[in-house]
Amino acid sequence: MDRIIQMIINAVLRQLVNRGVRSGIDYATRGGKPASALSPEERAQSQDANALARRARQAANLAKRLGR
């Protein structure tokens, strides 16, 4: 019985942590100026931030798979 409860708790905690990670990444990369109003330097920085967020999401998913 304890194992079943522990499995349920782990599944719920995993979902909450993943939701928190996704929310944090989305918050960190939320919008600013429209893309048309950005200078070339700002556009490059925005693209780098989006790529970093995408890699962080991939790393979180990989960690989730390895944790199972």
C-alpha positions as CSV (number, residue, x, y, z in Angstrom):
1,M,0.0,0.0,0.0
2,D,2.8,2.4,0.8
3,R,4.4,1.8,-2.6
4,I,1.2,2.7,-4.4
5,I,0.8,5.9,-2.4
6,Q,4.5,6.8,-3.0
7,M,4.1,6.2,-6.7
8,I,1.1,8.5,-6.9
9,I,2.9,11.2,-4.9
10,N,6.0,11.0,-7.1
11,A,3.9,11.3,-10.3
12,V,2.1,14.4,-8.9
13,L,5.4,16.0,-7.7
14,R,7.0,15.3,-11.1
15,Q,4.1,17.1,-12.9
16,L,4.3,20.0,-10.5
17,V,8.0,20.4,-10.9
18,N,7.8,20.2,-14.7
19,R,5.0,22.8,-14.7
20,G,7.2,25.0,-12.5
21,V,10.1,24.7,-14.8
22,R,8.1,25.4,-17.9
23,S,6.5,28.4,-16.2
24,G,9.9,29.8,-15.2
25,I,11.3,29.4,-18.6
26,D,8.2,31.0,-20.2
27,Y,8.5,33.9,-17.6
28,A,12.2,34.4,-18.3
29,T,11.6,34.5,-22.1
30,R,8.3,36.4,-22.2
31,G,7.7,39.0,-24.8
32,G,9.1,42.5,-25.0
33,K,9.1,44.6,-28.1
34,P,7.5,43.2,-31.3
35,A,10.1,41.6,-33.6
36,S,9.7,44.3,-36.2
37,A,10.8,47.0,-33.6
38,L,14.0,45.2,-32.6
39,S,17.5,46.2,-33.6
40,P,19.7,43.5,-35.1
41,E,21.6,43.1,-31.8
42,E,18.3,42.8,-29.9
43,R,17.0,40.3,-32.4
44,A,20.1,38.2,-32.1
45,Q,19.9,38.3,-28.3
46,S,16.2,37.3,-28.4
47,Q,17.0,34.4,-30.7
48,D,19.8,33.2,-28.4
49,A,17.4,33.4,-25.4
50,N,14.8,31.4,-27.2
51,A,17.4,28.8,-28.2
52,L,18.6,28.6,-24.6
53,A,15.0,28.1,-23.4
54,R,14.4,25.4,-25.9
55,R,17.6,23.6,-24.8
56,A,16.5,24.0,-21.1
57,R,13.2,22.4,-22.0
58,Q,14.9,19.5,-23.7
59,A,17.2,19.1,-20.7
60,A,14.3,19.0,-18.4
61,N,12.5,16.4,-20.5
62,L,15.7,14.3,-20.6
63,A,16.1,14.5,-16.9
64,K,12.4,13.5,-16.5
65,R,13.0,10.5,-18.7
66,L,16.2,9.5,-16.9
67,G,14.4,9.8,-13.5
68,R,11.8,7.2,-14.4
